[in-house]
Amino acid sequence: MTKAFSKEKWKYLLYTLSHPMEGFYWIRHQERGSVPIAVVLVILFSISFSINRLCASFVVNDLDPRGIDSLFELIGVFAFYILICASNWSITCLMGGEGRLKDIMIAIGYGTVPITFLLNVGTIVSQFVADDEQAFYTIIIAVGIAYGIIMMLIGIMQVHNYTLGKTLLTLILTFIAMFIIIFLLLLLSNLLKMVINFGDSVYTEIIFRS
Amino acid sequence: MVNRSNLTKRIVAVFLCLVFVLLNIGENVKANDIPYDTYNYDYREYMHYTPAAYIPAGNISTLAMTLDGEPIGKLNNPQDMCQAPNGDIYICDTGNNRIVVLDNKMQNVLRIIANFDNDGKADKFNQPYGVCVSENNKLYVADSQNRRIVVMETDGSYIKKIDNPQSESLDDGYVFTPLKVTVDYADRVYVIASGMFEGIMVFESTGEFASFFGTIDVTISLWEKFWKRLATKEERSNQKLFIPTEFTGLDIDPKGFVYATNIDSNGIQGVRRLNPKGEDVIKKGENENVGGDLWIDGTSDFSGPSQFTDVVYRENGIYSCLDRRRGRIFSYDHEGNLLYIFGGLGTQEGTFQLPVAIEDIGGRLVVLDATKGEIITFEETEYGKLINDAVSLRYDGNEASAVDLWHRVLELDENNELANTGIGKAYLTAGDYENAMKYLEIGMNREYYSIAYRRYRNAKLTENIGFFLTALVVLIIGINVAKRIIRKRKGVIADD
């Protein structure tokens, strides 16, 4: 209805964060959410994930900065996002879920906000902690992840109009579906490679014959 | 025409320059004629190359040596060597069934012990495999195929033998085949015997078998236990046995701690430091590893975990282990940190074919090569000396005076973590927390970095406490004022 990046949509994002039950319900029924905002949030999440891995103080961070590739992580996060949305959608389609693909994308995208926020807070806090104060950092990150997961869970539950039990069941099935999708993709790419190889050898054969 | 000839001249000049540059490159490469790399592993387990810590100082062959005018010939498959308290060097010339004694410069033969008088009977060695001279100047020879340990005066006169150990824990048909031997200050004899998986055998000074020592525990994972449970008896008998590895080499430090090497198939712990009770008290350093190389993946002959065959305790907590698989020497300090790694297999001077024993003789590292039948010597460079001296000072608790040395180490190898940590700790004790943090972070020492950081933070806080409190008060007042203004405006809007 309104534009994808309008002020109301951003305001509604904040409302959803503090009132997930209500928020996601109206996202489903009154088009209050926005897929572009959700995608932007996922990108922000990926960036702050990389920043956390790169810049968290060495007291709490045991990663080798040479082994961190933020572009690769962005692609990975995105692939995972699309995969989880697609598989959740395909499962809930079969199990009487009311949500559209759009709603699922918004639910999961909005769910990353607490994680993104507290990852950044953790990165900053980590600059001011000593060895035995690591617990502060860990708690901040853990709270962020817990809140994010709860957000996503409520989001998926509300957009499909499920009970909690059914949501958890569909989530388990979603993970199975993810593996099936990955398997099929690998199979497809393998078969395509064979077809291309076949075409290639037919072509060389013809070239050499003529 | 003039221009063109100028151009050709220029081209020729450029060409000549290039030739000179290339020639210089060739010479630079030639200047480094050490036949191996010296390297170390950092906190991230990356390999980084360092200046040479030890350089070859010549191979010593007995071929040219003579005793009473007669050439003594080449060493044949020598297996062990040892330095006596007075500096003489005893070499176990296993293939020639004799003990060769060299002077401490390793230039002249002092004597050869081959035949001796055993209570009136003429006796000789059969494949002597290990040799050791005790602090009381007694010579112990592990006479492997005669199944005994011969105790002699250093001049070669027979005193007694240790053989045929009696114990309930030994099998009835047990054949005692001693390979390596060492003796502590109380004349207790520590023996590595062939096929003896229970540990090092300890004999009292009287020659009685006392106990096993330093038994290596076998660890079986839950997964392996699970499969054992599932397997039938027949299958189980075909599976490989879970037996501990044998020890391969021995040394003893002045305090009576026994250093013993073993072959660890995981490459995590290739050397043990055993206290008088036989418990392993070695420290494994930041990488939790005293097993030699960390990069051991691959399927070639050259890959796989290092196989330590011998260890030498040098001084001030530093010990060096000899790796048979890649011919490298790993030196650790008393905390288990790697100091430097060098050495390699090959046929050049300064490389090994089958290294079997290592010894520290007057500050030089000396390796006995069984296939070459030669003694390969290494002398320390400035870099090696700086590290050795700095570690020694730290071992004595004298970290402050080690700082100058560590700074010079950094000039040669600026990423040396031990040096950075050492300097950082010194700054920490001196109260310069900012510099301490800088160096300790490069040295990847979280514990001491945190101490420095906490003190730094406290100092900053107390310094600026007035500023912080003022800011807090201003912030609280500001928020209240802002709230009031907003409320007023809203009230105005509502009134409209």
Interface residues (C-beta under 8 A of the other chain):
Chain A: F58 V59 D64 R66 F128 A130 D131 D132
Chain B: R44 E441 M444 R446 E447 Y449 S450 I451 Y453 R454 R457
